[in-house]
Amino acid sequence: METEILGAAQEIDFSMWALFARATLIVKLVVLMLIAASFWAWANIFQKLISYRNARSEASVFDRAFWSGDPLDELFDRIGAQPSGASEKIFAAGMMEWRRSHRQDGVLIAGAQARIDRSMDVAIAKEAEELNKGLNFLATVGSTAPFVGLFGTVWGIMNAFIEIAQQQNTNLAVVAPGIAEALMATGLGLVAAIPAVIFYNKLSADSDRIISGYEAFADEFATILSRQLDS
């Protein structure tokens, strides 16, 4: 009898596709949701990694140009009022406000330093928002995917017990498929959540470092303009 039960269990297809095909509608929806969340999370991760690498490269190139010793007016004229790089946008915001703060006769309008600082702060805030875009999704996937998978598991196990009660049979061939289908949901939830949490922490730290670099540059630039104001 035991040999027959083991033989019947071995004949059951336990591949991922077979488990998905045998699962109930709710479990299938949970699995599809987790797979979609996982793909979206990885797409977001790769996009942010490339974006952050480009931001660091752009900041490095601009820093070399800024500290090259060339006049800041010439640098601003080269990059224009609508630059593409984040560091250039912060610099352009400060320079545009600096030029607007001079009247036609060359006299500086009062409160120029405060306006320049606010202009660069606004530019930094916009760049920070762009850098952090998509991180909330990773945090959401990391925190909710295990529970979504657990919901699928609970639902699958409930249906497995219902099937056992209907067949009035608790042998391995009856129990194993339902339990395996249910646990698949939890496994997929962890597969989606673990990379999302890891890369959320990494990308958040990278974003903070990049933004800190922008803020440090804005402070240095404001100091240079402050000397010009004082002189």
ChimeraX attribute file (.defattr): number of C-alpha atoms within 10 A of each C-alpha:
attribute: neighborCount
match mode: 1-to-1
recipient: residues
	/A:1	6
	/A:2	9
	/A:3	8
	/A:4	10
	/A:5	13
	/A:6	13
	/A:7	13
	/A:8	14
	/A:9	18
	/A:10	12
	/A:11	9
	/A:12	13
	/A:13	12
	/A:14	16
	/A:15	10
	/A:16	11
	/A:17	10
	/A:18	13
	/A:19	21
	/A:20	21
	/A:21	12
	/A:22	15
	/A:23	23
	/A:24	18
	/A:25	12
	/A:26	13
	/A:27	23
	/A:28	19
	/A:29	15
	/A:30	22
	/A:31	23
	/A:32	15
	/A:33	16
	/A:34	27
	/A:35	16
	/A:36	12
	/A:37	22
	/A:38	25
	/A:39	12
	/A:40	15
	/A:41	26
	/A:42	16
	/A:43	11
	/A:44	18
	/A:45	20
	/A:46	12
	/A:47	12
	/A:48	21
	/A:49	15
	/A:50	10
	/A:51	14
	/A:52	17
	/A:53	12
	/A:54	13
	/A:55	18
	/A:56	17
	/A:57	13
	/A:58	16
	/A:59	20
	/A:60	13
	/A:61	12
	/A:62	18
	/A:63	14
	/A:64	10
	/A:65	13
	/A:66	18
	/A:67	10
	/A:68	11
	/A:69	9
	/A:70	10
	/A:71	10
	/A:72	15
	/A:73	10
	/A:74	10
	/A:75	18
	/A:76	17
	/A:77	11
	/A:78	10
	/A:79	15
	/A:80	14
	/A:81	15
	/A:82	10
	/A:83	15
	/A:84	11
	/A:85	17
	/A:86	22
	/A:87	26
	/A:88	23
	/A:89	21
	/A:90	25
	/A:91	27
	/A:92	23
	/A:93	22
	/A:94	25
	/A:95	22
	/A:96	15
	/A:97	18
	/A:98	19
	/A:99	14
	/A:100	15
	/A:101	19
	/A:102	14
	/A:103	10
	/A:104	8
	/A:105	6
	/A:106	9
	/A:107	9
	/A:108	15
	/A:109	12
	/A:110	10
	/A:111	9
	/A:112	19
	/A:113	19
	/A:114	10
	/A:115	16
	/A:116	25
	/A:117	18
	/A:118	15
	/A:119	21
	/A:120	26
	/A:121	19
	/A:122	14
	/A:123	22
	/A:124	22
	/A:125	16
	/A:126	14
	/A:127	20
	/A:128	18
	/A:129	11
	/A:130	13
	/A:131	21
	/A:132	14
	/A:133	12
	/A:134	16
	/A:135	21
	/A:136	12
	/A:137	16
	/A:138	26
	/A:139	18
	/A:140	16
	/A:141	26
	/A:142	26
	/A:143	15
	/A:144	16
	/A:145	26
	/A:146	22
	/A:147	16
	/A:148	21
	/A:149	28
	/A:150	22
	/A:151	19
	/A:152	27
	/A:153	24
	/A:154	18
	/A:155	16
	/A:156	26
	/A:157	19
	/A:158	15
	/A:159	17
	/A:160	23
	/A:161	17
	/A:162	12
	/A:163	16
	/A:164	16
	/A:165	11
	/A:166	9
	/A:167	10
	/A:168	11
	/A:169	12
	/A:170	13
	/A:171	14
	/A:172	15
	/A:173	18
	/A:174	19
	/A:175	17
	/A:176	16
	/A:177	19
	/A:178	23
	/A:179	19
	/A:180	20
	/A:181	26
	/A:182	28
	/A:183	19
	/A:184	21
	/A:185	31
	/A:186	24
	/A:187	17
	/A:188	22
	/A:189	29
	/A:190	22
	/A:191	18
	/A:192	27
	/A:193	26
	/A:194	17
	/A:195	18
	/A:196	27
	/A:197	17
	/A:198	13
	/A:199	22
	/A:200	23
	/A:201	15
	/A:202	12
	/A:203	20
	/A:204	15
	/A:205	12
	/A:206	18
	/A:207	21
	/A:208	14
	/A:209	13
	/A:210	19
	/A:211	18
	/A:212	14
	/A:213	15
	/A:214	24
	/A:215	18
	/A:216	12
	/A:217	19
	/A:218	22
	/A:219	15
	/A:220	12
	/A:221	19
	/A:222	19
	/A:223	13
	/A:224	11
	/A:225	18
	/A:226	14
	/A:227	9
	/A:228	9
	/A:229	12
	/A:230	6
	/A:231	6
